[in-house]
Amino acid sequence: MKLKTYLMGLGLCTMVTDAFAQFTYGNTGLMHLPTADMQRDKTFMAGWSWLDKAALPKAHIYGWDRDPSMNYYLDITFLPWMEISYTCTLIRGKYLAEWRGIDPKHFKKWANQDRHFDFRFRVWKEGWWKSWTPQIVIGLNDALHTFEQNGTSGNIGTSDSGNGFWGRQYIVATKHLDLNGVGTLGAHVAYLHNNRKDFHFEGIGVGANLQLDKVDTGNDVANRVINGFNVMAEYDTRTLNAGAQWNIGLGQAKNSGDSLFDLFMVCEMNDLKNFSGGAGFKVHLK
């Protein structure tokens, strides 16, 4: 049964495929590892994801350590160097009822949601000094929250076991290599830190992705489909993950070859065995 589930998930990963949307956090990145890639200026992004429990914090009172969940997110890059996202992860009613000692029939299936904000800032653009210099981004996940810990409450900060389940801080460098006639290879190295006991990230994470964007089949439709495909692999300091994304652009911006509207699908095999996936869209306002 486990083998069958793995094969089905792997098959989906090869069928749905780059929007560079980090669907677990609702912003830009690979799967769990951030990258220094940035969306185009004035880009609005929204999406929905189905998350296996392996891709979630181990929050017992929310049931994330026992069952899968879902999320939805909104993200905007309104300056070329800053990105802000808002993500809601759903909470099952039966576990809230269990935690509060209340009959589960008084709760809906999805009784609540955990909300968090993420911020990303580009501090160095790729090739600014020398052609080989990487792009550098610093980021804060679940940056604004109150927590109760050690007898204190109502503070803004990082908790090891209270609220802020998605909290972490990072700095990441990304360098791209052009593969003539194939696409673009991205290499990503990040340092991640948090104090979480239930979703701990600490140390160096590495990842790579291959974005097909230069394949010429001689057919416009085939080119559009193939050149939206992106494959990814990462070590996020916790697990080794593999996944794929597929992006298709619709419409064309005035006086440029860029799309106005993008649709994307993304999936991952967390720890190479647990399937999660999602879909979304982007609107380029500029």
N, C-alpha and C positions, 0 to 999 in steps of 0.2 A: 504494500500500500504506500509506504514512504517513497519507494522507487518510482511508482506511478505518479505520485504528486510532484516529485522532483522533475520528471520528464515532461509533465504537462506544463509546469512553470517555466522550464527552460525553453520549451517550444513557444510559449507566449512571448518570452523575451526576444526570440529571434523574429517574431512576426510583428510585434509593436516596437517601435523604436522611438536634430538635436535641438532641443530647446534649452539644454543645460539647466533644467528645472530640478532643484533638489526637493523632490516631492515630500520627503519626510519632514522637512522644516519649512517648506513653502517659499523658498528663495532660490538663489543661484548656487549651483554646486554639482557634485556628482550624486551619490546616494545619501551617505551620511558624512562623507568628507567634503568640507568646503573647498572651493577653488577661488582663484583670483580673477576669474572671468567676470565681466560685468555685462548686464543687459544694455541694449542700445538706450541712449538718453530718451526720456519721455516714453518709457515702456510700462504698460500696465499688464499684469499677469494675474490670472486666477486659475485655481484648479481644485481637484478632488482626488483623494487617495484611499485605497484599502490597504491597511497596514497589519501585517502579521505581528503576533505578540513579540517575536524576536526583534522586530524593528522599533519597539516601544520601550519607554522607561518601565521599570518593574514596580509600578505603583500598585500595591496590593489593594488599597481601598477603591481604586478605579477599575480594578479587574484587568489591567493591562498586562499583568504577569500570567493571566489565565486564558484570556480570549483575545482575538484580533479586534481592531477598532478601525475607525475611519477619521479622516480629517478634511477640512476645506481651508483654503487660504487665499489671501489677496496680497499682491506685491506691486510696488511701484518704484521705478528708478526715475526720479524727476530731475536729477542732476547726473552728469556722466560719472561722478565719483561717489555717489551715495545711493543706497538701496534700503528700503524699509518694507518689512512684511508683517502681516498679521495672520496667525494660524489658530484654528480651533480644532482640538482633538476630542472626539466624542467619548462620553463616559456612560457605561451601562448602568441602568437603574437597579438591577438586582444586587450589584456590589455596593452601591450607595445605601441601599436598604439594609444590607447585611452589616455594613459598618455602623449605621445609625440604630440598628435594632428595630427596624420598621418592616411591616409586611410588604414584600416586593410588589403586591398588586396595586399599591398606592403610587408606584413609579412607572413611567413609560419605559419602553425598551432602552431608549437613549435619553437618560434623565437630565444630563447636564453636559457641559463641555469645558475643557481646559483651554484657556486662551493665553497666547504669548506673542510678544513682539520681538522681531529680529532686526538688527542694524548691521549694515556692511559699508565700509569706507575704503575706497581705493587711495592708497598713499603713494604709490609709484606706478607709473604706466610702463608697460612693456616697451623696451627699446628707447627709453627716454635718454639715457646716457650713452650706452653702447648697444649695438644691435642684439647682443647676447643677454642683456639684462632682463630679468623676468618682471612680470607685473606682481605687485604686492598689495594685499587687502587685509585689513583687520576687521574682526567681526564680533558681535555679541548676540548670542541666542538667548531667548527668554530673559531679556535684560531688565524688564520692569515688572516686578511682582512684590507682593507682601508675603511675609513668612512668619511662622511661629516656631521658635526654637529656643531651647534653654531658658524658658520662662519669659521670653520677650515676644512681642508681637507688633504688627503694624510697621515694620521696618522695610526699607527697600534694600535688597542685597541678594547675595547668593547663599542659599541654604544647602546643607548636605542631605536633608531628608524631608524638609517641608515643601512648600510650593516652589515653583521654578523647576519643574521636572525636566524641561528641555534646556536648562541653563548651561552655558559653556562660553568660553572666550577663546579666540584663536587668532593666529597670524598665518597667512598662507601665501606662497609664491607659485606662480604659474608661468611656464614657458611653452611656446608653440613652435612646432617644426613643420614646415611645408613639405608634403610628400607629393611631388609633381605627378599629376594625372590620377591621384587617388584622393587626397584630402589633407586634413590637418591633424597632427598628433599633438596632444596636450599632455604635459607632465606637471604634476602638482605635488608640492611638499608643504605640509602644515604642522604647526605646533598647536595642540589643543589642551585646554585645562578646564576642569571644574572640580567641585567638591562633592559631587553627587555620590551617594552610596548605591542608588538604584539605576543609574545610567552614567557610569563613570567614564570620562574621556581624559586621558593624561598621556602626553608624550608626542612623539612624531608619527604622523600619518602620511601615507603616500598613495598616489593614485595616478591613473593614466586614462585617456580616452582617445578614440580615433573617430573623428568626424569626417564622413565621406562628403566632400563638397566640390570635387573636381573631376568626378567620373563622367566620361562622355561616351554614351552608348550609341549615339547617332539618332536617338529617339527622344523628343522633348519630354514626353510623359514619363518614360523610364528614367531619364536623368533627374526629373523632379522627385520621383519616389526614392531612388537610390541615394541621391545626395542629401536626403533628410535623415539618413541613418547614422546613429552614433552608438558605439559600444564602449563600455566603461568597466574598469576594475579598480578596486581600492582596498587598502588596509586602513581602517579608521581609528586605530589604536585599540579597538575591541574585537572586531571581526574582519574577516576577509570576505568581500562582497563583489558580485559581478552583476552587470545589468546592461540595459539598452534603452535608447530613446529614439523616437521617430518624430520628426517635425515637418510640417508642410506649410509653406507660405502661400497666402491668398491675396490677390490684389497687388498693386504696385504703387509705391510712393511716387509723387510727381518729381520728375527730373532725376530719378535714381532707379537703380535696379532692386532696391530693398522692398520687402513685402510690407503691406499695411497691417495684415492680420495673420497670425500663426495658430495652427492647431498642433497639439503635441500629445504623445502617449509615452509613458515611461514605466519600466519595471525593474525589479532587482531580485536576486537570489541572495538573501542575507545569510551570511555564514555558508554560502554556496548550497543552501538547501531549503530556505524558507522564503516563499514567494510573497512579494508585495507589489502593488502597481497602482497607477493613477493616470489621469488625463487632465488636460486644461487648455487654455488659450492665452494668447498675448495680443494686445492691441498697441501698435506703435503710433503714438500721438504726434510724432514729429517725423 
